[in-house]
Amino acid sequence: MPTLKDYNNKLVSLRNTRKMTKTMQMVSATKFQRALAAQARVRPYATALNSTLTRAACAAGSDTQNPLCTPHTPAYKALVIVLSSDRGLCGSFNHGIHRAVTRWIVERENRYTDIDLICCSRKAAAFFRGRQNIRAPYEGASANPTMAGAMQLGDEVIQTFLKGHYDEIYLAYNEFINAVSRTPRIEILLPAAPPTDEQNPALTLENVQFGPTAEVVFEPSPAELLNLLIPQTIRFRIFSAMLETAAGEHGARMSAMDNATKNSDRLIESFTLLRNRVRQAGITRELGEIVTGAEALKG
């Protein structure tokens, strides 16, 4: 049976653990708010980019061909960009996307001759090392997502696709829903879907700021503009996935540390009760010994 000293040591350890988890929860809450603010800042740019891309596609017509939108037939080699976190203590955040990518690879082993990965985190690199061929590690992509990092990664995958090293390139990340909910997503990045007005009907010429009768003049030409916007859209999709990953990671860690703090509180309460019982039993035993000794002296 544990002694009073054992319970005291356990309570000291639990209180220290609670301080650590509470601090990590507060830090993650601050980073989570910053990640949400970053998503809000890029939302107007995403709207404007989609609007311009759609208008240029409408003006260029269906005859315009872009090599980034041209499928490689047949597709033999695939590349998957995996976005997760560099650190742990965030619940099932990393395990969910890693398991989804593993299942996706198993389901498509007969379709592709080679499936390579670009791991944008230490956790993803550690998980897939020895299981899949890792083309290049990009650590810190989700911890501190920047447009410069997304452009570097986007330029690399664009060049590998244009040179024919890979026929299809996919993006795997956790889609952010809220602080406690996220969904693993694996979506195709290249070849990019040709932009059409049906893809985003809310951003066509008739209902975006110009009005139904306005004449839109493109400089440079719509075809040249598409050649500039499609690579930029690919880079921005990567950056947007990095922001989603960062928000999901901080939200998951905030939730996990909150649960850990509550569990510590319950354990502290439980062990305090057990310690008090042991202490009360010791006091009762000592009183009994005193009374027994006094009676013995009287005898």
Long-range contacts (C-beta under 8 A, 24 or more apart in sequence): 1-278, 2-274, 2-278, 3-278, 4-275, 4-278, 4-279, 4-282, 7-271, 7-274, 7-275, 7-278, 8-275, 10-271, 11-268, 11-271, 11-272, 11-275, 14-264, 14-267, 14-268, 14-271, 15-264, 15-268, 17-260, 17-264, 18-261, 18-264, 18-265, 18-268, 21-257, 21-260, 21-261, 21-264, 22-257, 22-261, 24-89, 24-253, 24-257, 25-254, 25-257, 25-258, 25-261, 28-250, 28-251, 28-253, 28-254, 28-257, 29-250, 29-254, 31-246, 31-250, 32-179, 32-247, 32-250, 32-251, 32-254, 35-243, 35-246, 35-247, 35-250, 36-247, 38-145, 38-243, 38-246, 39-176, 39-243, 39-244, 39-247, 42-239, 42-240, 42-243, 45-236, 46-236, 46-240, 47-203, 49-229, 49-232, 49-233, 49-236, 50-200, 50-203, 50-233, 51-203, 51-208, 52-225, 52-229, 53-195, 53-226, 53-229, 53-230, 53-233, 54-195, 54-196, 54-197, 54-199, 54-200, 54-203, 54-204, 55-203, 55-204, 55-205, 55-208, 55-216, 56-195, 56-218, 56-222, 56-225, 56-226, 56-229, 57-194, 57-195, 57-196, 57-197, 57-222, 57-226, 58-197, 58-204, 58-205, 59-216, 59-218, 59-222, 60-221, 60-222, 60-223, 60-225, 60-226, 64-222, 64-223, 64-226, 66-192, 66-194, 66-226, 66-227, 66-230, 67-162, 68-158, 68-161, 68-162, 68-190, 68-191, 68-192, 68-230, 68-231, 68-234, 69-191, 69-192, 69-193, 69-194, 69-230, 70-191, 71-191, 72-164, 72-167, 72-168, 72-191, 74-167, 75-111, 75-112, 75-167, 75-168, 76-112, 76-113, 76-114, 76-167, 77-112, 77-113, 77-114, 77-115, 77-116, 77-165, 77-166, 77-167, 77-168, 78-108, 78-112, 78-114, 78-115, 78-116, 78-166, 78-167, 78-168, 78-169, 78-170, 79-115, 79-116, 79-117, 79-118, 79-135, 79-157, 79-160, 79-166, 79-168, 79-169, 79-170, 80-104, 80-105, 80-115, 80-116, 80-117, 80-118, 80-169, 80-170, 80-171, 80-172, 80-186, 81-117, 81-118, 81-120, 81-153, 81-157, 81-169, 81-170, 81-171, 81-172, 81-189, 81-238, 82-117, 82-118, 82-119, 82-120, 82-121, 82-124, 82-128, 82-172, 82-173, 83-120, 83-121, 83-124, 83-141, 83-142, 83-171, 83-172, 83-173, 83-174, 83-241, 83-242, 83-245, 84-120, 84-121, 84-123, 84-124, 84-142, 84-174, 84-245, 84-249, 85-121, 85-123, 85-142, 85-143, 85-245, 85-249, 86-121, 86-122, 86-123, 86-139, 86-140, 86-142, 86-143, 87-122, 87-123, 87-143, 87-253, 88-123, 89-253, 89-256, 89-257, 90-249, 90-252, 90-253, 90-256, 91-252, 91-253, 91-255, 91-256, 92-252, 93-174, 93-182, 93-248, 93-249, 93-252, 93-253, 94-121, 94-123, 94-124, 94-127, 96-174, 96-182, 96-184, 97-124, 97-172, 97-173, 97-174, 97-184, 98-123, 98-124, 98-127, 98-128, 99-184, 100-172, 100-184, 100-186, 101-128, 101-172, 101-184, 101-186, 102-131, 104-170, 104-172, 104-186, 105-132, 116-166, 118-153, 118-157, 120-153, 120-242, 141-242, 141-245, 142-242, 142-245, 142-246, 142-249, 143-246, 145-239, 145-242, 145-243, 145-245, 145-246, 146-239, 147-235, 147-239, 149-242, 150-235, 150-236, 150-238, 150-239, 150-242, 151-235, 151-239, 153-238, 154-231, 154-234, 154-235, 154-238, 155-235, 157-189, 157-190, 157-234, 158-190, 158-231, 158-234, 161-190, 161-191, 166-190, 171-237, 171-238, 171-241, 173-241, 173-242, 173-244, 173-245, 174-244, 174-245, 174-248, 174-249, 175-244, 175-248, 176-244, 176-245, 176-247, 176-248, 176-251, 178-251, 179-251, 179-254, 179-255, 180-251, 180-252, 180-255, 182-248, 182-251, 182-252, 189-234, 189-237, 189-238, 190-234, 192-230, 192-233, 192-234, 195-226, 195-230
